[in-house]
Amino acid sequence: MSAPYHEEEALGRPFDAALLRRLLRYLRPYRLGVALAVLMLLATAALQLAAPYLTKVAIDRAIPARDIGLLRLLALAFLLANAAEFVLDYAETVLTASIGQRVMVDLRVEIFGKLQRLAVAFYDRNPVGRLMTRVTTDVETLNELFTSGVVALFGDVFALGVIMAWMLAADWRLALASFAVIPFIYLAATVFRLRVRAAYRDIRVRIARINSFLQEHLSGMRVVQLFGREARAAARFDEINRAHLDAHLSSITIYAVFFPVIELLTSVAIASLLAYGASRALGGTLTVGVLAAFLQLLRRFFRPLQDLSEKFNILQSAMASSERVFALLDEPEAVRDPEAPRRLARPVRGEVAFEDVWFRYPRAPAAAGEPDPAAGDGWVLKGVSFAARPGRTVAIVGHTGAGKTTLINLLLRFHDVERGRITVDGVDIRDLALAELRGLIGLVQQDIFLFTGDIRSNIRLDAPLADAAVEGAVRRVGAMRFVERLPAGLGHRLGERGQSLSVGERQLLSFARALAVDPAILVLDEATSSVDAHAEEEIQAALAELMRDRTSLVIAHRLSTVQHADEILVLHHGRILERGTHRELLARDGLYGRLHQLQLGADLAGIA
């Protein structure tokens, strides 16, 4: 496994105001809740002054005057202030956590919606594990920003301002003595932020690698076991996992140093405050109550400073995650719905025409010092033109890599043509809504994908089909012969990707899925390559009836499956080299004839 496959994108700048503004837009639907949370934080910060003030009054006034009534009143006020602070802190925590979770849900829905709109080529360039990291880890990091970062930041700043103002107003000289260690705290916080940012970046890279490695190897577990790669895969996973552990231990070490340093500096500040304050108290220029209040305020003052360092780290992590998330959300959609889509005339005939179609797949830019991957023409299709009319079957054959499947990808608008156009009933498919275009086409591929769920739901998908229509489609393709043997029949639940069924059985279900919606255009992409001879006979019999009055495009590797097509196109290096019926092409003794002889020889050798 090559490292670049699992590599994560590098972090951008530690702070980006434009990214932060874009993130804060997700709070707009919950702005009333955010405003309430900020008010709660401000009230909590103001209440933090109550205990030191009450302590000052008790020591300077109530105790010297032996005023028991005032002491009781001050004690009650102290309890009420702490109770109010507890209630506000609890309510603010629940509210901000709720807002953060709702924003996270909104963001994940938006990302998933974007992923469903991106072109197939995007998934060829990006491993699934990395995309999973976007939806899970990166969004969770942003959730931390919303729950304990943005809103709490206002509270910490306000608390610092209020405490500093009170201390300066009460005794500015004592306040300056208390603030003497702030430069050292700033220095420690700066070093902490730089170190922990690098550590967190490393952690996110390791998580992305773990996700990518697991996704690939779990999906390819059969190959891993078949070729005896278990030990090598386990060793590689252990290496990746230990790198993740080392990254986490590094961040733990940084925290283990930072917090004791802050505590030490806090103790130094308290010691200097006691030394200076006690000398002034003994000299009669400072009351003991003010000194006691300062001692309490000093603890409360350093707590927001410590929190701000963590909040800044959360902000940095959020910047890195938001940069990656927004890069995904800003990924251009190569295939988009037209602004004013046209509607096909009803009833849809399903006539398909390729008119001088040229296409080449987009390539990633070459790295510095590497040759340009687009050197040469790069065309996969070169001036392809043909028409497929209702009730007729057009077959497309050719060597591997000739461009056969590309034709289907273009018809379905997984990609758009670069030159020329493709039409359905005379309308350019780029002028049709994607949902309408793809709703006209029933596609059966060689690579069959079944979802976790029962057979009935896998055939119906989201189409409004009655159970009778589903059962009819299953019978017409000959799949009922094995479905009836399953314990629950059409209600039988399949495992992931339908692995509990054979390849041939999954192929038959994919036929039923395509035919159940009664498509105007039927597309078969190597659709019978995985079924046995008996099943193929059943499918061919069903297809002969189903293709009547329907436009049919058949891509086939085995020429025996297309002998009865109305027209056969021989694709070679992106061009249509020959066209005609099976008999006409054999009589011409060209490329089709040579392919036929090769396959015939291979079949005879297999029989022998």
C-alpha positions as CSV (number, residue, x, y, z in Angstrom):
1,M,0.0,0.0,0.0
2,S,1.5,3.3,-1.0
3,A,1.6,6.1,1.5
4,P,0.1,8.8,-0.7
5,Y,-3.2,6.9,-0.9
6,H,-3.7,7.4,2.8
7,E,-2.1,10.9,3.0
8,E,-4.2,13.8,4.3
9,E,-4.2,17.3,2.9
10,A,-1.9,19.7,4.6
11,L,-3.4,22.2,7.0
12,G,-3.8,25.8,5.8
13,R,-3.3,28.9,7.9
14,P,-3.9,28.6,11.6
15,F,-6.7,31.3,11.4
16,D,-8.8,32.3,8.5
17,A,-11.4,35.0,9.1
18,A,-13.3,34.1,5.9
19,L,-13.5,30.4,6.9
20,L,-14.7,31.4,10.4
21,R,-17.4,33.7,8.9
22,R,-18.6,30.9,6.7
23,L,-18.7,28.5,9.7
24,L,-20.7,31.0,11.7
25,R,-23.4,31.0,9.0
26,Y,-24.4,27.6,10.2
27,L,-25.5,29.2,13.5
28,R,-28.0,31.5,11.8
29,P,-31.0,29.1,12.1
30,Y,-30.2,28.9,15.9
31,R,-29.3,32.6,16.5
32,L,-31.9,33.0,19.3
33,G,-30.4,30.0,21.1
34,V,-26.9,31.4,20.6
35,A,-27.9,34.8,21.9
36,L,-29.5,33.2,25.0
37,A,-26.3,31.1,25.6
38,V,-24.2,34.2,25.4
39,L,-26.4,36.0,27.9
40,M,-26.1,33.1,30.2
41,L,-22.3,33.2,29.9
42,L,-22.2,36.9,30.6
43,A,-24.4,36.4,33.7
44,T,-22.2,33.6,34.9
45,A,-19.1,35.7,34.5
46,A,-20.8,38.6,36.5
47,L,-21.8,36.1,39.2
48,Q,-18.1,35.1,39.6
49,L,-17.6,38.5,41.3
50,A,-20.2,37.8,43.9
51,A,-18.2,35.4,46.1
52,P,-15.0,37.6,46.3
53,Y,-17.1,40.7,47.0
54,L,-19.2,38.9,49.7
55,T,-15.9,37.6,51.3
56,K,-14.5,41.2,51.4
57,V,-17.7,42.5,53.1
58,A,-17.7,39.7,55.6
59,I,-14.1,40.1,56.6
60,D,-13.9,43.9,56.6
61,R,-17.4,44.8,58.0
62,A,-19.4,41.9,59.4
63,I,-16.7,40.1,61.4
64,P,-15.1,43.2,63.0
65,A,-18.6,44.5,63.9
66,R,-19.7,41.0,65.2
67,D,-22.8,41.4,63.1
68,I,-24.3,37.9,63.0
69,G,-27.3,39.0,61.0
70,L,-25.1,40.5,58.3
71,L,-23.0,37.3,58.2
72,R,-26.1,35.2,57.8
73,L,-27.3,37.4,55.0
74,L,-23.9,37.3,53.3
75,A,-23.8,33.5,53.6
76,L,-27.3,33.2,52.1
77,A,-26.3,35.5,49.3
78,F,-23.2,33.4,48.7
79,L,-25.2,30.2,48.4
80,L,-27.8,31.8,46.1
81,A,-25.0,33.3,43.9
82,N,-23.4,29.8,43.6
83,A,-26.7,28.1,43.0
84,A,-27.6,30.7,40.2
85,E,-24.1,30.2,38.7
86,F,-24.6,26.4,38.7
87,V,-28.1,26.6,37.1
88,L,-26.8,29.1,34.4
89,D,-23.7,27.0,33.7
90,Y,-25.9,23.8,33.4
91,A,-28.4,25.5,31.1
92,E,-25.7,27.1,28.9
93,T,-23.9,23.7,28.6
94,V,-27.0,21.9,27.5
95,L,-28.1,24.6,25.1
96,T,-24.7,25.0,23.4
97,A,-24.3,21.2,23.1
98,S,-27.8,21.0,21.6
99,I,-26.9,23.8,19.1
100,G,-23.6,22.1,18.2
101,Q,-25.3,18.8,17.6
102,R,-28.0,20.4,15.4
103,V,-25.3,22.2,13.4
104,M,-23.4,19.0,13.0
105,V,-26.5,17.2,11.7
106,D,-27.1,20.1,9.2
107,L,-23.5,20.0,8.0
108,R,-23.4,16.2,7.6
109,V,-26.6,16.3,5.6
110,E,-25.1,19.0,3.4
111,I,-21.9,17.0,2.9
112,F,-23.8,13.8,2.1
113,G,-26.0,15.7,-0.4
114,K,-22.9,17.1,-2.1
115,L,-21.3,13.7,-2.3
116,Q,-24.4,12.3,-4.1
117,R,-24.1,15.1,-6.7
118,L,-20.4,14.8,-7.5
119,A,-19.4,13.1,-10.7
120,V,-18.1,9.5,-10.7
121,A,-14.6,10.7,-11.6
122,F,-14.4,12.4,-8.2
123,Y,-14.6,9.0,-6.5
124,D,-11.8,7.7,-8.8
125,R,-9.5,10.4,-7.4
126,N,-10.5,10.3,-3.7
127,P,-10.4,7.2,-1.4
128,V,-13.6,6.4,0.5
129,G,-11.8,6.4,3.8
130,R,-10.8,10.0,3.3
131,L,-14.3,11.0,2.5
132,M,-15.6,9.2,5.6
133,T,-13.1,11.3,7.6
134,R,-14.8,14.4,6.2
135,V,-18.2,13.3,7.4
136,T,-17.1,12.0,10.8
137,T,-13.9,13.3,12.3
138,D,-13.8,16.7,10.6
139,V,-17.4,17.5,11.4
140,E,-16.9,16.3,15.0
141,T,-14.1,18.8,15.3
142,L,-16.4,21.6,14.1
143,N,-18.9,20.4,16.6
144,E,-16.4,21.1,19.4
145,L,-16.0,24.6,18.0
146,F,-19.7,25.3,18.2
147,T,-20.3,23.6,21.6
148,S,-17.3,24.7,23.6
149,G,-15.5,27.2,21.4
150,V,-17.3,30.1,19.8
151,V,-19.9,30.8,22.5
152,A,-17.6,30.0,25.5
153,L,-15.0,32.3,24.0
154,F,-17.3,35.3,24.6
155,G,-17.8,34.2,28.2
156,D,-14.1,33.8,28.9
157,V,-13.2,37.2,27.4
158,F,-16.1,38.9,29.3
159,A,-15.1,37.2,32.5
160,L,-11.5,38.3,32.1
161,G,-12.6,41.9,31.4
162,V,-14.9,42.0,34.4
163,I,-12.4,40.5,36.8
164,M,-9.6,42.8,35.6
165,A,-11.8,45.9,35.9
166,W,-12.9,44.9,39.4
167,M,-9.3,44.3,40.5
168,L,-8.0,47.5,39.1
169,A,-10.9,49.5,40.6
170,A,-10.4,47.9,44.0
171,D,-6.6,48.4,44.2
172,W,-4.6,49.0,41.0
173,R,-1.2,48.3,42.6
174,L,-2.3,45.0,44.0
175,A,-3.8,44.2,40.6
176,L,-0.5,44.9,38.8
177,A,1.3,42.6,41.2
178,S,-1.3,39.9,40.4
179,F,-0.7,40.4,36.6
180,A,3.1,40.2,36.8
181,V,3.1,36.6,35.6
182,I,0.8,37.2,32.6
183,P,3.8,37.6,30.1
184,F,5.1,34.1,31.2
185,I,1.6,32.7,30.8
186,Y,1.4,34.2,27.3
187,L,4.7,32.6,26.4
188,A,3.7,29.2,27.7
189,A,0.3,29.4,25.9
190,T,2.0,30.4,22.6
191,V,4.4,27.4,22.8
192,F,1.5,25.2,23.8
193,R,-0.6,26.3,20.8
194,L,2.2,25.7,18.3
195,R,3.1,22.3,19.7
196,V,-0.4,21.0,20.1
197,R,-1.5,22.2,16.7
198,A,1.3,20.2,15.1
199,A,0.3,17.2,17.3
200,Y,-3.4,17.5,16.3
201,R,-2.5,17.7,12.7
202,D,-0.5,14.5,13.0
203,I,-3.5,12.8,14.7
204,R,-5.9,13.8,11.9
205,V,-3.5,12.5,9.3
206,R,-3.2,9.2,11.2
207,I,-7.0,8.9,11.5
208,A,-7.4,9.4,7.8
209,R,-4.9,6.7,7.1
210,I,-6.6,4.3,9.4
211,N,-10.0,4.9,7.8
212,S,-8.6,4.5,4.3
213,F,-6.7,1.4,5.2
214,L,-9.7,-0.2,6.9
215,Q,-12.1,0.7,4.1
216,E,-9.8,-0.8,1.4
217,H,-8.9,-3.9,3.2
218,L,-12.3,-4.8,4.6
219,S,-13.8,-4.3,1.1
220,G,-11.0,-6.5,-0.4
221,M,-10.9,-9.1,2.4
222,R,-11.5,-12.0,0.0
223,V,-8.4,-11.0,-2.0
224,V,-6.4,-10.6,1.3
225,Q,-7.3,-14.1,2.4
226,L,-7.0,-15.6,-1.1
227,F,-3.4,-14.5,-1.5
228,G,-2.4,-15.0,2.1
229,R,-1.8,-11.4,2.9
230,E,-3.3,-11.5,6.4
231,A,0.1,-11.3,8.2
232,R,1.3,-8.5,5.9
233,A,-2.0,-6.5,6.3
234,A,-1.9,-7.0,10.1
235,A,1.7,-5.7,10.2
236,R,0.8,-2.7,8.1
237,F,-2.3,-1.9,10.2
238,D,-0.2,-2.3,13.4
239,E,2.3,0.2,12.0
240,I,-0.5,2.7,11.1
241,N,-2.2,2.2,14.4
242,R,1.0,2.7,16.4
243,A,1.7,5.9,14.5
244,H,-1.8,7.1,15.6
245,L,-1.0,6.1,19.2
246,D,2.4,8.0,19.1
247,A,0.6,11.1,17.8
248,H,-1.9,10.9,20.6
249,L,0.8,10.3,23.2
250,S,2.6,13.4,21.9
251,S,-0.5,15.5,22.4
252,I,-1.0,14.1,25.9
253,T,2.6,14.9,26.8
254,I,2.1,18.5,25.7
255,Y,-1.0,18.9,27.8
256,A,0.7,17.2,30.7
257,V,3.4,19.9,30.6
258,F,1.2,22.9,29.9
259,F,-1.4,22.6,32.7
260,P,1.2,22.1,35.5
261,V,3.1,25.1,34.1
262,I,-0.1,27.2,34.4
263,E,-0.7,25.9,37.9
264,L,2.9,26.8,38.8
265,L,2.6,30.3,37.4
266,T,-0.7,30.7,39.3
267,S,1.0,29.7,42.5
268,V,3.8,32.2,41.8
269,A,1.2,34.9,41.3
270,I,-0.6,34.0,44.5
271,A,2.7,33.9,46.4
272,S,3.7,37.4,45.1
273,L,0.2,38.7,45.9
274,L,0.4,37.3,49.4
275,A,3.9,38.8,50.0
276,Y,3.0,42.2,48.6
277,G,-0.5,42.3,50.0
278,A,0.5,41.1,53.5
279,S,3.1,43.8,53.8
280,R,0.5,46.4,52.9
281,A,-2.0,45.0,55.2
282,L,0.4,45.1,58.1
283,G,1.2,48.7,57.1
284,G,-2.5,49.6,57.2
285,T,-2.8,50.5,53.5
286,L,-4.8,47.5,52.6
287,T,-7.6,45.7,54.3
288,V,-7.6,41.9,54.8
289,G,-10.9,41.6,53.1
290,V,-9.6,43.1,49.9
291,L,-6.6,40.8,50.0
292,A,-8.9,37.8,50.5
293,A,-11.1,38.9,47.6
294,F,-8.0,39.3,45.4
295,L,-6.9,35.7,46.3
296,Q,-10.3,34.4,45.1
297,L,-10.3,36.5,42.0
298,L,-6.8,35.5,41.0
299,R,-7.9,31.8,40.8
300,R,-10.9,32.8,38.7
301,F,-8.7,35.1,36.5
302,F,-6.3,32.4,35.5
303,R,-9.0,29.9,34.7
304,P,-10.3,31.8,31.6
305,L,-6.7,32.4,30.5
306,Q,-6.1,28.7,30.5
307,D,-9.4,28.1,28.8
308,L,-8.6,30.6,26.1
309,S,-5.5,28.7,25.2
310,E,-7.6,25.5,24.7
311,K,-10.2,27.5,22.8
312,F,-7.6,28.8,20.5
313,N,-6.4,25.3,19.8
314,I,-10.0,24.3,19.1
315,L,-10.3,27.2,16.7
316,Q,-7.1,26.1,14.9
317,S,-8.4,22.5,14.6
318,A,-11.7,23.8,13.3
319,M,-9.9,26.0,10.7
320,A,-8.1,22.9,9.5
321,S,-11.2,20.8,9.4
322,S,-13.4,23.5,7.9
323,E,-10.8,24.0,5.2
324,R,-11.1,20.4,4.1
325,V,-14.9,20.3,4.5
326,F,-15.4,23.4,2.5
327,A,-12.9,22.2,-0.1
328,L,-15.3,19.2,-0.5
329,L,-18.4,21.4,-0.5
330,D,-16.8,23.7,-3.1
331,E,-15.8,20.8,-5.4
332,P,-17.2,21.7,-8.8
333,E,-20.0,19.5,-10.0
334,A,-18.9,18.4,-13.4
335,V,-22.4,17.3,-14.3
336,R,-25.3,19.6,-13.3
337,D,-28.9,20.0,-13.9
338,P,-29.7,22.7,-16.5
339,E,-31.2,25.9,-15.1
340,A,-34.3,25.5,-17.2
341,P,-34.6,21.8,-18.1
342,R,-36.6,20.7,-21.1
343,R,-39.3,18.0,-20.9
344,L,-39.5,15.2,-23.4
345,A,-42.8,14.8,-25.4
346,R,-45.1,12.1,-24.1
347,P,-45.1,9.2,-24.7
348,V,-41.3,8.9,-24.7
349,R,-40.1,6.9,-27.7
350,G,-36.6,6.4,-26.3
351,E,-34.6,7.0,-29.5
352,V,-30.9,7.5,-28.7
353,A,-28.5,9.2,-31.0
354,F,-24.7,9.9,-30.7
355,E,-23.7,12.7,-33.0
356,D,-20.0,13.1,-33.6
357,V,-19.1,12.5,-29.9
358,W,-15.6,13.1,-28.7
359,F,-14.6,12.5,-25.1
360,R,-11.5,12.2,-22.9
361,Y,-11.4,11.7,-19.1
362,P,-10.2,14.6,-17.0
363,R,-6.8,14.1,-15.6
364,A,-5.1,15.5,-12.5
365,P,-2.4,18.1,-13.2
366,A,1.1,16.7,-13.3
367,A,3.4,17.3,-10.3
368,A,6.5,19.5,-10.8
369,G,9.2,17.6,-12.7
370,E,6.8,14.9,-14.0
371,P,5.7,14.6,-17.6
372,D,2.3,15.9,-18.4
373,P,-0.2,13.0,-18.2
374,A,-2.4,14.6,-20.9
375,A,0.5,14.5,-23.4
376,G,-0.9,13.1,-26.6
377,D,-4.5,13.4,-27.6
378,G,-6.0,11.4,-24.7
379,W,-9.3,10.9,-26.5
380,V,-11.3,7.9,-25.4
381,L,-14.0,8.4,-28.1
382,K,-13.3,10.1,-31.4
383,G,-16.2,11.2,-33.5
384,V,-18.6,8.4,-32.6
385,S,-22.0,8.6,-34.4
386,F,-24.8,6.1,-34.4
387,A,-28.6,5.9,-33.6
388,A,-30.6,3.4,-31.6
389,R,-34.3,3.4,-32.4
390,P,-37.2,2.0,-30.5
391,G,-37.7,-1.7,-31.0
392,R,-34.2,-2.2,-32.2
393,T,-31.1,-3.6,-30.5
394,V,-27.7,-2.0,-31.0
395,A,-24.7,-4.0,-29.8
396,I,-21.3,-2.5,-29.1
397,V,-18.3,-4.8,-29.1
398,G,-14.5,-4.4,-29.1
399,H,-11.3,-5.0,-27.3
400,T,-10.9,-4.0,-23.6
401,G,-10.3,-0.3,-23.4
402,A,-12.0,0.5,-26.8
403,G,-14.4,2.9,-25.1
404,K,-17.6,0.7,-24.8
405,T,-18.5,1.4,-21.2
406,T,-17.6,5.1,-21.7
407,L,-20.5,5.3,-24.2
408,I,-22.9,4.2,-21.4
409,N,-21.3,6.6,-18.9
410,L,-21.9,9.5,-21.3
411,L,-25.5,8.4,-22.0
412,L,-26.2,8.4,-18.2
413,R,-24.4,11.7,-17.9
414,F,-21.9,10.4,-15.4
415,H,-19.7,12.6,-17.6
416,D,-20.5,15.1,-20.3
417,V,-19.3,14.9,-23.9
418,E,-16.5,17.3,-24.8
419,R,-17.5,17.6,-28.5
420,G,-20.7,16.7,-30.3
421,R,-23.9,15.7,-28.5
422,I,-26.1,12.8,-27.4
423,T,-29.9,13.1,-27.8
424,V,-32.9,11.3,-26.6
425,D,-35.9,11.8,-28.9
426,G,-34.0,14.6,-30.6
427,V,-33.3,16.5,-27.3
428,D,-29.8,17.0,-26.1
429,I,-29.5,15.1,-22.8
430,R,-27.7,18.1,-21.3
431,D,-31.0,20.0,-21.6
432,L,-32.8,17.3,-19.6
433,A,-33.1,17.0,-15.8
434,L,-30.8,14.3,-14.6
435,A,-33.7,12.6,-12.7
436,E,-35.8,12.5,-15.9
437,L,-32.9,11.2,-18.1
438,R,-31.8,8.5,-15.7
439,G,-35.4,7.5,-15.0
440,L,-35.8,6.6,-18.7
441,I,-32.9,4.1,-18.6
442,G,-32.8,0.6,-17.1
443,L,-29.1,-0.3,-16.6
444,V,-27.6,-3.7,-15.8
445,Q,-23.9,-3.8,-15.2
446,Q,-21.3,-6.5,-14.9
447,D,-20.4,-5.1,-11.4
448,I,-23.6,-5.7,-9.4
449,F,-24.3,-3.6,-6.3
450,L,-26.9,-4.7,-3.9
451,F,-27.8,-2.8,-0.7
452,T,-28.2,-4.2,2.8
453,G,-32.0,-5.0,3.0
454,D,-34.4,-7.5,1.6
455,I,-34.7,-8.6,-2.0
456,R,-37.9,-6.7,-2.6
457,S,-36.5,-3.4,-1.5
458,N,-33.4,-3.9,-3.6
459,I,-35.5,-4.4,-6.7
460,R,-37.9,-1.5,-5.9
461,L,-35.3,0.9,-4.5
462,D,-37.3,4.2,-4.4
463,A,-39.6,3.5,-7.3
464,P,-43.3,3.4,-6.4
465,L,-43.8,-0.2,-7.4
466,A,-46.4,-2.6,-6.2
467,D,-45.4,-6.0,-4.9
468,A,-47.0,-7.6,-7.9
469,A,-44.8,-5.6,-10.3
470,V,-41.7,-6.6,-8.3
471,E,-42.7,-10.3,-8.3
472,G,-43.5,-10.1,-12.1
473,A,-40.0,-8.6,-12.9
474,V,-38.4,-11.4,-10.8
475,R,-40.3,-14.1,-12.7
476,R,-39.7,-12.6,-16.1
477,V,-35.9,-12.8,-15.7
478,G,-36.0,-16.3,-14.3
479,A,-34.8,-15.3,-10.8
480,M,-37.9,-16.8,-9.0
481,R,-36.3,-20.3,-9.3
482,F,-33.8,-19.4,-6.6
483,V,-35.8,-16.7,-4.7
484,E,-38.5,-19.3,-3.9
485,R,-35.9,-21.5,-2.2
486,L,-34.9,-18.7,0.2
487,P,-36.6,-18.8,3.7
488,A,-38.5,-15.5,3.3
489,G,-38.7,-15.4,-0.5
490,L,-38.7,-11.8,-1.7
491,G,-38.5,-10.7,2.0
492,H,-35.1,-12.5,2.4
493,R,-32.6,-10.0,3.9
494,L,-29.3,-9.7,2.1
495,G,-25.9,-9.1,3.7
496,E,-23.7,-6.2,2.7
497,R,-23.5,-6.0,-1.2
498,G,-25.6,-9.1,-1.4
499,Q,-22.6,-11.4,-0.5
500,S,-25.0,-14.2,0.6
501,L,-26.0,-14.8,-3.0
502,S,-23.9,-16.1,-5.8
503,V,-22.7,-13.8,-8.6
504,G,-25.2,-15.3,-11.0
505,E,-28.1,-14.8,-8.6
506,R,-27.1,-11.2,-8.0
507,Q,-26.9,-10.7,-11.8
508,L,-30.5,-11.9,-12.1
509,L,-31.7,-9.6,-9.4
510,S,-30.0,-6.7,-11.2
511,F,-32.0,-7.6,-14.3
512,A,-35.2,-7.6,-12.3
513,R,-34.3,-4.2,-10.8
514,A,-33.8,-2.7,-14.2
515,L,-36.9,-4.2,-15.8
516,A,-39.3,-3.6,-13.0
517,V,-39.5,0.1,-13.8
518,D,-40.4,-0.6,-17.5
519,P,-37.7,1.7,-18.9
520,A,-37.9,3.3,-22.3
521,I,-34.2,2.5,-22.9
522,L,-32.5,-0.7,-21.8
523,V,-28.8,-0.8,-21.4
524,L,-26.9,-4.0,-20.8
525,D,-23.2,-3.6,-19.9
526,E,-21.6,-7.1,-20.0
527,A,-24.8,-8.1,-18.2
528,T,-24.7,-11.9,-18.9
529,S,-21.0,-12.4,-18.3
530,S,-21.5,-13.9,-14.8
531,V,-24.5,-16.3,-15.3
532,D,-24.4,-19.9,-16.3
533,A,-25.6,-21.2,-19.6
534,H,-29.0,-22.3,-18.3
535,A,-29.6,-18.9,-16.7
536,E,-28.4,-17.1,-19.8
537,E,-31.0,-19.0,-21.9
538,E,-33.7,-17.9,-19.5
539,I,-32.5,-14.3,-19.6
540,Q,-32.2,-14.2,-23.4
541,A,-35.8,-15.5,-23.7
542,A,-37.0,-12.9,-21.3
543,L,-35.0,-10.1,-23.0
544,A,-36.4,-11.0,-26.4
545,E,-39.8,-10.1,-25.2
546,L,-38.7,-7.2,-23.0
547,M,-36.7,-5.5,-25.8
548,R,-39.7,-5.4,-28.1
549,D,-40.7,-1.7,-28.7
550,R,-37.9,-0.6,-26.5
551,T,-34.5,0.9,-27.4
552,S,-31.8,-1.5,-26.4
553,L,-28.0,-0.9,-26.1
554,V,-26.0,-4.0,-25.4
555,I,-22.3,-4.0,-24.6
556,A,-20.8,-7.4,-24.8
557,H,-17.5,-9.2,-24.6
558,R,-18.9,-12.6,-25.7
559,L,-20.0,-12.2,-29.3
560,S,-22.4,-15.1,-29.0
561,T,-24.7,-12.9,-26.9
562,V,-25.2,-10.2,-29.6
563,Q,-25.6,-12.3,-32.8
564,H,-29.3,-11.4,-33.1
565,A,-28.8,-7.7,-32.6
566,D,-30.2,-5.4,-35.3
567,E,-26.9,-3.6,-35.6
568,I,-23.4,-4.3,-34.2
569,L,-20.9,-1.6,-33.8
570,V,-17.2,-2.6,-33.6
571,L,-15.4,0.0,-31.5
572,H,-11.6,0.2,-31.9
573,H,-9.4,2.8,-30.2
574,G,-12.4,5.1,-29.7
575,R,-13.7,4.9,-33.2
576,I,-16.4,2.9,-34.9
577,L,-14.4,0.7,-37.2
578,E,-17.2,-1.5,-38.5
579,R,-20.9,-1.7,-38.3
580,G,-23.6,-4.1,-39.5
581,T,-25.4,-7.3,-38.6
582,H,-23.6,-10.5,-37.4
583,R,-23.7,-12.0,-40.9
584,E,-22.6,-8.9,-42.6
585,L,-19.6,-8.4,-40.3
586,L,-18.5,-12.0,-40.7
587,A,-18.7,-11.8,-44.4
588,R,-16.5,-8.6,-44.3
589,D,-13.8,-10.6,-42.5
590,G,-12.5,-7.6,-40.6
591,L,-11.9,-7.0,-36.9
592,Y,-15.2,-8.5,-35.9
593,G,-14.4,-11.6,-37.9
594,R,-11.0,-12.0,-36.1
595,L,-12.6,-11.4,-32.7
596,H,-15.2,-14.1,-33.6
597,Q,-12.6,-16.6,-34.6
598,L,-10.5,-15.9,-31.4
599,Q,-13.6,-16.5,-29.2
600,L,-14.7,-19.5,-31.2
601,G,-11.2,-21.0,-30.8
602,A,-11.2,-20.3,-27.1
603,D,-14.6,-21.9,-26.6
604,L,-13.6,-25.0,-28.5
605,A,-10.4,-25.3,-26.4
606,G,-12.5,-25.0,-23.3
607,I,-14.8,-27.8,-24.4
608,A,-11.8,-30.0,-25.3
